[in-house]
Amino acid sequence: MAYAFSCTNNPGHEAAQLVLSIDSAAYYSDLAQAFYESGKLDSSRLMYLKMSGFENPDPMQLKDVILRKRLFFVPDTFKVPVDLIQESFVLKPLKAVHAEMDYQAVMSSIDHLTGVIGRGDWPGDLTLEEDRYALAGHEWEFKKRIGFVYTVMNKPETDVIGCVYIYPSRLDDYDSEIVLWVTGKEFKRGTDDLLYKAIIEWMEKEWPFENIIYPGREISWDIFFEALDKQDEKYK
């Protein structure tokens, strides 16, 4: 199933419609649109509480469950890290201004990256404009605290060499789901292992999550999607 969410009438966003995808259930588009059009986190939470009845909510539709996960992803008091600096690379929030470097990194490693984030059709024939729209969406999510995507750059910050996606887990047994990639060139250098280890340590030291899943690494994408399909049946 396709995990796609649409953003329409985004406050501060020029695109009429933005579609971001990381394979899973298609219903998520309804949730994201409802959130984005409200504009503010507090009003979105109120909207959710009204929708679910305030007390003893029983949101037995997947879009309601994912909405709850996104709106309450991290505590209000949590200070989101602005970077992660390592010996050979640095992580910074992914923004639309990184589009050209990000696009170059992705397109230089099409064969290597195909299937890495669970989507067999990515990057495919991705265009620069599509990539720019996606990055603008990630940047907006970061500001709204409903998802955190970091670009991975070399130490001089002249090249993008990878990306890290931090979102609420689509599986109920986990609170966060993290996917990451590096270019084919950096993979051969061993950067993928270094990045993965750095992220695990970073999560333990600075982030509030208690149960994280790394699909495509500690669990195969096939097994992950099988579990997701089985779980989603209870929300239909």
C-alpha angles and dihedrals in degrees: 000000000000119000100207128153126191126213116201126176091007111187106247094005120117098200116097090213133009125191121190122182138199106157120264137091118352095217091080092086091073092054096049094047091051090051099043095049091055089060100203132071096224094050090046091053091049089050090053094048092050090048093051097043099254095253127057093355116199105194099176095171119090095230090058092050093050091046090057091048093052098043093050098033098126131011117267089240094054114112107216112225113250094206148351116220120199133171096266105018145023133216122217132167109281112245138178090253088068092061099107094048092042092049092050091051093049097045092047089062107036096138093044094048099044106114095003093114094038097263117109091196096057129129090001111133095345113167127215091246092052089050091049090052091050092050091049088054092050090048091052092048090051091054090049091048094232097113136004124215121179129194116223113221136178115260095265087050092231097120137037110229102172150337140241123207119199115186140149108280117260087213113077094220091067132056098206137028121202128193125178141174142182129198120272091253093053092044090060089051091056095250092130092064091045092050094047092051091046092052093050090052092044091053092051094049106036112016130076099226119121102185118032128178124203106199114202090030118047088019127027119246090241093056091042093054092044089056091045094051090049092049094046091059090075091058097053 
